[in-house]
Amino acid sequence: MNWDFRYELERWGPEANSAQTVSVEHAREYCRRVARMHYENFPVVTFWLPRELHQHFFNVYAFCRWSDDLSDEVEGAERSLALLKWW
């Protein structure tokens, strides 16, 4: 399964159900999934990286992936800028 940004934006974006609560572990798993599933996949985490840093790299990648997709995958510059401001 590949990263489907439109689905993710609908599920987690500003128009999503704001009553959702997410545990820290769920957020970490989400970041791992984002890092491993994107169609432009490259090894975000390699065996050269100390194990204790893996999750941090997944977190940074997920943040950057969302930032990039909010600017590239949204139709209309105004909508994109509004979403980046929300982000």
N, C-alpha and C positions, 0 to 999 in steps of 0.2 A: 504494500500500500504506500502510495506517495503522499506527500504533503499537499493538502487541499486547502489553500489559504482562504478561499471564499467560505468554505464550511467553518474553518476556525474563526474567521471574523464574525460570522453569524452566531456562532456558539459563545464566543468570549468577548466580542467587541462591545462598544458602548450601547448598542441597541439590544444586547442580550439581556436575559433575565438577571437583573442586578442582585437578586437574592441568593445567588450561588455563593457558597462558601467552599473554599478549597484548602485542604490540609497542606502543610509544608511538604509532606512526602508525595502527595499527588502532584504538586507543582514541580517537584524535582523529577518525577517520572515523566511528566509532560515535556519538560525541557530535554530529557534524554531522548524521548520519542521524536521531538522536532529535529534534533541534531542527527538522528539516525535515518529519518524518513524523507528528507527533502530530496527532490529530484536532482538538484545540483550537488548531490551528496559527495562529500570528500571526507576523509578521516579527520573529524574534529578532534578526536582523542586517539592517540596512538599508544602503543605499548611502551614508548619511550617516556611518556609523561607519567610522573608518579601517580599512583592510584588515588591518593588523597586529593588530587587536583582535578580528577575527571569530572566530577559533578559541577565544579566551578566553570569549566570550559563548556559543558553542556548548557549551563545557565546563560553564559555570555552569548553563545551561539544563538540560542532561542530568542534572546532579546534583539540581537542584530538581525536575525531572520525576519522577525515581525516588523522591525523598523524598515528594512529594505522592501518587504512586500507591501507595507502601507504606502510607500512611495511609488512602487512600480506596478503593483497588481490591482490598484483601485482606479476605476474610470473617473476621470475628471480631476483636474489639479485642485480645485476648491475642496472637493471631498477628501482627496488625499491629504491636503494640508490640515483639514479639520481633524482627520483621524490621527495624524502625527501629533497634533496639539493634544488630543486626548491621550495618546500613548505616552 
